[in-house]
């Protein structure tokens, strides 16, 4: 997921996407522990996507706090 796509999402959509991506990451980790994944770099990509989503959420919270 690109950062430009994340900026277009609403705050609620970002929160839902974080939960979804964390679930996918957990499944990928368990799947990798049981048998090797076809693409083990998928775990790294999922972690980075979660970090990007959390960064945007934090920036929005700071911007809202600054406006008040």
HELIX and SHEET records of a PDB file:
HELIX    1   1 UNK A    3  UNK A    8  1                                   6    
HELIX    2   2 UNK A   11  UNK A   34  1                                  24    
HELIX    3   3 UNK A   41  UNK A   67  1                                  27    
END                                                                             
